[in-house]
Amino acid sequence: MPPSALTAVVLAGVALWFAGQRLAADACWAAAAAATLLVTLRWLVRALRQHRIGVDVIATLAMLSALLAREYLAGAVVALMLATGHTLETYAQGRAKRDLHALLARAPRTARRRTSGGDVQVVDADQVRVGDRLLVGPGDVVAVDGFAEEPATLDESVVTGESRPVQRRAGERLASGVVNAGTAFGLRAAATAGESTYAGIVRLAEAANAGKAPMVRLADRYAAAFVPFTLALAALAWGLSGEFVRAVAVLVVATPCPLLLATPIAIVAGLSRAARRGVLVRDGGSLESLGRARTLLVDKTGTLTTGRPQVAGVLTGAGGDADELLRLAASVEQLSPHVLAPAVVRAARERGLRLVVPEQVTEEAGQGVSGRVEGRLVRVGQHGADLPDWAVRARQRAESDGRSTVWVNVAGVLAGAVLLHDPVRPDAAETVRRLRDSGFSRVVMLTGDRPEVAARVAGAVGVDDVVARCPPPEKVARVRAESERAVTVMVGDGINDAPALAAAGVGVALGATGATASADVADAVLSVDRLDRLADAVEIARRSRTIAVQSAVAGMGMAALAMVAAAFGLLPPVAGAFLQEGIDVAVILNSLRALGSGELPRVRGVIPGAGRRR
């Protein structure tokens, strides 16, 4: 029975009671209690089938005993309390899910694809393939992850929570789901719709909506002690006094709405706040675990570093022109879907070099791209033949500095190389500091990179330990070893991080990179490429869990005092029911504090976008 109907029945009983119709009043109150009792009995049977006895048993016994003792008003008040409380919980859950449903409603469904003849045709987003050239019109939702071909102004609020339009440069990687807030621009697809950022977010949203009720584990942990204490006290009061009504009063006062309602409301509120900050947490259990975590393991590439390579320099053979070499390489890379190509193109444009459209462009997976630029055959990528002495020395210096080398051949001759590096995220060190302040006592960096590169990044961000040349199986082993000592969080962005994310107590994926394999197994996804949002999520999780525990402990503490008074006959069932209502209101209002707080710190100057090493 909904709370409005229960309220009407209870008030009708009150009116009949004051009118002298005591039997009719009792009938109204008994009907309200009996109808709610049938519902709670179904909850109890479901819990028993799951081999779990939770806090519902006290509410069920309270109404049943009130009916047996003919304390009909007390039973009706308990019924009204439960119905009202569950309505509040539904409201809080609905508020959290609205953030996720907003994402589902904005999912891109079509794209404007350019044909080889220069026309533009509207196709289903699922038909877009890697390398397709798209046109994003004003107000269009970006359908797939890709690289901007021209500067763009974007509304990223749905994905990142950033309310102001964001300017993106040509060559930057854009996440699907953002909205074009400016003029039309070209986009080269870097992923299919199913592999893009938004698809991973939608899958996580659907999983969160289908998940079980939050904080079941925390409520039942408290219930494991509270239920036996309540039953023992009720039995003792009845046995010593011989008055069944005292046992009824104890059960009525003990009806555990602080556990049934206040704790889930606090956690659902935390889920809602995290979603508004661009962090989608799979369920309340994951948020609770995130709030208890003490050890953080983090991947390097794309997590502590930007994962978005930048040109660090250009080397040429004797007498070569570095700008001309970069111009030729960038001209060919314009039509390459490889993740390193935008870095080369972006560097050339930043130097003001004139790029031309290449001809006869071909790409060989793992080797590179080639094409004719102004009649010359230019090949960018790996170099299969022996390197000359200058190139050997250049490669050795690049490797010692942690840089990648992309070779450039012109007319069949090795002409030079473009050096790229993966810079440390500007917010990485500050985020690690905030994570330590929020309760992490140990931070470990895992990477498959070389020890010298790993040590340099570790020193820059301030981790406790670093494990270099760490393949995926060893990452899993490290996560499991750390998990034996404390609740562990693993953060990663790549496909190779997925096993470690699944093994951790809480796996956090940087979903903005489009690494959907890691996002699919993660407990939380950062839908924006900003590492500081991880610190936000941890702070939200810890605060929500603290408020939930505070509500549960305070509510049960006040209820315990009232139960003792009821056991001594100082609190009749009806008065106890109204007192419990007051306790419930207090703890529920306290739990709703988790919906908002002061502004969380924001780290500026973060470079968005991501990629992988060639």
N, C-alpha and C positions, 0 to 999 in steps of 0.2 A: 504494500500500500504506500503511495507517495506521501511525503511529509505534509503536503497541503491537506490531503484527505484525512490523515491521522490527526492533524491539528483540529480539523473540523469536528471529528468524532470526539476527541478529548474535550474540546470546548463545549460541545453539545452535552457531554456528561456533566461538566461543571454547571451549566445552566440548569440541567435537570436536578442536580443535587441541591442547588440553592432554591429550586422551586419545590423542594420536598419530595421529589420523585427519586428516592435513593436506589430502588431496585433498577429503574431504567438507567440511572447514571452508572451504576455498576455494570450493567449490560453493555453500555457504550464502551467503557474502559476495558472490560474483559474482551470485547470484540477486537479492539485495537491491539491489545497485547497478543491475543491468539493469532491474528493475521500475521503479525510480525514474527511470532514464534515459528510459524510454518516456514517462513523464509530462512530464519537462522538455523532451523533444523536441516534444511537442504545444504546450507553452507557447512554445517558440522559433518554431515554424511560425506560430502565431497572431500573434506579435509581428512576424514578417517580413511577413505579410499586411497588417499595419497600417503597414508601412514604418517599423518601429521595431526597433532592436537594443538591447536592454536588458541588465541584469545577469544574466539567465537564461543567457546564452551561456557565461559562465565556469563556472557550475555544471555545465552540460551537458558542456562540454569536459573538466572535471575528472573526472567519472565515466567518460566515454568513454576518456580517456587512461589512467585507472587500470586499466580493464578490458584495454586493449591491452597495457599494461606488466605485466599480471598482478599488480598491486598491489591485490588484491581487498579486503583489509581497509580500505585507504584509501578505495576507492570506496564500500564499505558505510558507513563513518563519514560520508562526505559525504552519502550518501543519507539516513541517519538524521538528520543535522543539518538537512537541508532539510525533511524531513517533520515533525520536531519544531517547527521554526521556523514552518512554515505553520500548524501546529496552534495555536501561540501567537498568531499573527496572527488566526486565526479566532476564538479566544477573546476577544481584545481587541475585535475588530469586534462580536462578539456582545454584549459588555458595553455597548458604545456603543449598539447597536441596541435593547437592552432598554429604554432610556429612551424611544426613539421608539415601540416597540411598545406600551409602557404607555399612550401617548397614543391609539394606535389602538384599544386594547381599551376605553378609557373613552369613546369617541365617543358622544354622546347620540343615541338612536334614536327616542325617543317624547317627547311633551309632553302636559301636561294643559291643554286649551284650554277657556276659559269660553264658553258659548253665550249668545246674547241673552236666553234665558229664565232664565239664572242657573245652569244645570247645568254640570257639568264632564265633558268627554269626553276619553279618551286617544286621541291621533292620532299618526301618524308625524311625526317632526320635519320631514320634507320638506313636509308639508302646512301648516305654520305660515306665515302671511303677515304683512307689516309692519302694525303696528297691532293685531294680535290680543292679547287679554288672556289671559295664562296663569296657572296656579297651580303653583308650585314647592313640592312637598311635602318633608317631612324626608327627607334622604338622596337626593333627586332630583338628577340632573345637569341644569344649566341648558342647555336645548336650543338656544337661539338668543341672539344678542346682544339686549339689551333694557334697559329702565329699570325699576328696582325701584319698586313702588308702596308698599311698606312697608319699614321697616328689616329688614335680613337679616344673618344670620351665615353666612359661607361658608368652606368648605375650598377654597383655591385652590392647594393644593400641586402638583397634577398639571400645572397650567398655568404657575404662577409660581415654584414651588419654595419658597414661604413655608409653613413647617410649622405655624404657629399659625393658628387661625381668625381671619378678618378680619371686622370689622363694617362694613357698608355702609348708608348712609342712604337714605331714600326719595328717589327722583329720580336716584340715581347710576346710571351706565351699567355694566352687568355683562357680562362676556364669557362666551360659551358655553363649556361644559366644566368650569366650577367646580361644586362640590357644596354643596347646602344643608345646613349643619351645625347649623341651628336649627329654629325653627318655620316653618310654611308661610308663604309670602308671594306677593303678586301681582307679575307682571312684564308690562310692555307690550313686545311684540316690536318691535325696531328694525331687524331684518334677517331674511332667510330663513335656513334652515339652511345652504344652499350659499354664502351671502354672509357668514356669521358667522366669528368668530375661529377657532373650532375647525376649521372646514372648511379654512381656509388652512393651519393647522398640520398637519392630516392629509395634505394634498397635499404639503407640504414633507417630511414624514416619509417618504411613499412615494417621493418623488424621491430622498431621501438613501439609502433602502434599495436603490433600483435603480441608484444611481450606480456609477461605476467605482471601482476600488480607490484609496484615498487615497495621496497622495504619489508617484504614478507619475512626475509631472514632475520632482520634486526628485531622486528616485532615479536617473532616467535622465539628468539633467544631470550628476550625479557619474559615472555609468557612462560617459558620453561620453568622459571622460578616463581613467577607471580601466580599462576594458576594453582599449583599445589598449595602455596601459602594461603590463598583465598579459600580453597576447599577445606583445608585443615582448620582454619580459623572458624569457618561457618559451622563445621561439625563440632568443634570444641564448644562454641557458644551454645549450640542446641543441646549438646550432651550435658554440659554443666548446669544450664538453667532449666532445661526441660521445655523451653519455649521455642517452637519452630520459627516463630516470627523473627527471632533474633538472627537465625541463619539466613532468613529472607533478607533482612536489612543488610547483613554483611555482603551478600551476593549483589544486591541492588547497588550498594555504594561501590562495590568492586568492579562493576561493569566497565571494561577497560577501553573506553574511547580514546584515551591518550595513546594507546597502542594501535587500536584499529584505525584511527583517523589522523591524529596529530603527526605521527611519524611519517606516514605516506605523504601527507600534504607537504611537509617540509622537503622531502626528497623530490616530489613532483615539481615543486617550485624551483628547486635547484636545477632540474632538467630543463625547465623553461628558461631560466636565466642563462644557462650554458648555451642553449640553442640560439638565444638572441646574441650571444657573443661569437657565434660561428663555430661552436663546438657541439656536435651531435653525439650524445651519449646513448648507447643502445637501450639501457633500462636502469631502473633504480638500483639494482644490485651492483651494476658497474660503477654507478656514481658513488655508492657507499664504499666500494673497494678503493676507488680513486681517493676518497677522503681518508682512508686508513693507510695508504701506501707510504713506504719509507725508503725504498730503493728505486732509483731511476736508471734504466739502461737506454741508451740512445744511439741510433745509427748516425754516422757522420754525413755522408753525401746526401744532399737534399733535405737534411734535417738540421744539423748544426751549420752546414754550409748551405748556400743558396740553391745548389743543384742546377744552377743556371750559369753555364760557363761564360766567361768574359775573355776577350782577347787581351793577353798580357804583353804581346810583342810580335814583331814580324822579323824573321831572319831571311837573308838572301845570300846567294853565292857571290863570288867576287864580282864587283861592278854592278850588282843588281839594284833595282829601285824598289824599296819596301812598299811605297804607296801604290806603285803600279802592280806589284805582285798581289797586294791586298785587293785592289780593284778587280783584277782578273778573277781571283778566287771568289770574291763576293758576288760577282756577276753570275758565275755558275751556281753558287750556293743559293741564289734567289729561288730556284725551282727545286731545291732539295727538301724533302720532308724530314731530314735527319735533325736530331735535337741540337747538334752543334752548329748547324747552318745559320740560324738567326744571330748567333754571336758574331760570326764573321761578317754577315750583312750589316748588322748594327754598327760594328766598328768602322766599316767603310763609310757608312753614311754619316757617322759622327765626325769623320775627317773631311767630309764634304767631297768625297770622290764620286765621279760620274759613273754610274753602273749602266750596263746595257743588257738587253734581253738576249740570253744565249740561244744558240741553235743546236739541234741534234743532241739534246741532253739525254743522257742515260745514267742510271745508277745501279751499281752492283753491291748487293748487301754485304756489309762488312769490309768493303774495299774503298768505296767512295763514289763521287759523282764526276762526270766528265761532260764537256760540251764545247762548242765552238764559240769563241768570243772575238768578234771582229776578224774572223778568218783563222784564228789560232786555236788549236786544240788545247784546252786547259783541263787538267785532271786534279781533283782535290780529294785527299784522303790518305790511305796507306801507300807506302812505297815498297814494292815487292823486291826490287833489285838491291844490290849492295850499295851502301851509302858512301859518298866521298868523305874525306877526312873532316872537312868543315862541318858536314852534316852530323857525323858521329859525335864530334865535340859538342855541337849544339844540342843534340838529343841528350847527352850525358848531363849537361848543365840544366836542361829543362827538367829531367827526372829528379835531379837533386833538389830543385826548387819546387817540386810537386806540380809541375805543369805538364799538360798534354801537348803533343806535337801533331799537327795536321800538315802533311807534305803537299806541296803544290808543284805540279809538272806543267811546263809550257812547251808545246811542240815536241813532246817526247823527251825533254831534258828537265832534270830536277832543278827547279829555279829557286826554291826556298821553302820556308815553313811558317805557318801561323801558330803561335804559342797561345794556349788557353789555360786558364786556371779557374778553380771553383772557390770563390771567396767565402770567408766565414760570414754568416748572417750578421748584420749590424746589431740585431737584438739578442744574439745568442748568449753572450756573457751576462747581460742584464737578466735574461730569462732564467738562466741557471741560478743566478743569485736569488731571484724571487722564489724559485722552486725550493731552494735550501731554506729560505725564510719561512716557507709555507709548511715545512716539516720533513723534507727529504734529507736524510742523513748521509746518503751515499749516491754518487752520480758516476756512472761508468759509460764510457764511449766505446762502441763496437764498430769496426770498420774492416772492409776487405782491402783497404788501401795500404800503401807502404808504411813502415814504422816511422820514417822521418816526417812524412806528410801528416800522419796521425798525431805525432807528438806536437807538431806545430799548431794544429787546430786545438788539441787538448789544452795546450798552454794558453791559447787565446781565450778560451771560454771558461777554463777553471774547473775541470772535472777531477774526480778523485783517482780514477784508474782508466787506462786505455788498453784495448786489445786490438792490435793491428793484424792484418792478413787473416781476418776471421771469416771463414766461409759460412754459409747458412746453417749447416749442421752444428758447427761450433757455437754459433749465436744461440741456437736452441739450448744447447748444453749449458751455456753461461746463464741464460735466463732461468733455467730450472735450478741451477746451483744457487743463484741469488734468491730465488723464490722460497727455498728451504729455510732461509734466515729471516725473511720479512716479506710483506706484501709488496710486489714488484710491478712497476710500470715499464713497458717497453714502447719506445717511440721510433717509428720508421716510416719510410715513404715508398720504398721500392718493392717490386714483386718478390725479390729475394728476402725481404723482411717478413713476409707473411707467416712462415712457420714460427718465427720468434714471437710475433705478435700474438699468435694463437696460444703459445705456451705460457705467456706472461699472465700474472693476475689481472692486469688491465693492459690491453693492447691499444695503442693510440696511433692512428694512421694520419699522415698528412694528405688528406684527400684532394687538396687543390692541385697536386701534381698529376692527378689522373691515374694513379697507381691503384686500380680498382681491386686487384687481387689482394693487396694488403688491407684495403678498406673493407672488403667483404668479410674478413675474419676478425676485424678489430672490434673492440668494445666501445671505442669512441673515435670520431673522425673530425679533424680540423678542416672545415670546409673552406677556410681561407689560408693562404700561404703565409701565415704569420705565427712564428713560434711562440710569441708572447701570449697567444691565446691559450696555449697549454697551461701556462701559469695561472691565467684567469680561471680555467676549468678546475684546476686543483684547488684554488682558493674558494671557488664556489662550492665544490664538493665538500671540502672540510667544513665550511660554514654551515652548509645544509645539514651535514651529518651531526655537527655539534648542536644545532637547533633541534634536530630530531631527537637526539639522545636527551637533551635538556628537557624537552617537552615530555618525553616518556618517563624520565626519572622524577621530574617534579610532579607530574600527574599521578604517578603511582605512589609517590611519597605522601601527597595529600590524601589520596584514596586510602592508603594504609592507616593513616591516623583516624580517618572517618570510620574505617572498618573496625578498629579497636573500640571506638566509641559505640558503634552499633552492637558489637559483641557484648558490651556491658549493659546493653539496654538503654543507652543514652540517646540513641538516634533511631526513631521508628522508620519503617521502610519508605513511606511517602516523603518524609523530610530528607532521608538519605538520597532518594532519587533526585530531588531538586538540588541538593548539595552537589551531587555528582554532575548535574547539568552545569552548575557554575564552574566546577573544576574543568569540565570538557571545554567550555567556552574559553577559559583562560589559556589552556594549552594549545587549542586550535589557533587562537589569535597569535600566540607566540610563534607557532609553526609558520603562519603566513608571513612572518618577518623574512623568511627565506626568499620571498618573491622579489625583494629589493633591498638595496643597501647603498652605501656611498659609491662613488665612481671608482671602478677598478683602474689601476695604472695602465697607461697606454704607451707603447714604445713606438716612436715615429721613425720614419726613414727606412722602412723595411722594403727590400727589393722583392716584388712579387714574381711569380713564374717559377718554373722548375724544369729540369731535364735530367738526362742520364749521361754517363760517360760513354764515349765511343770506344 
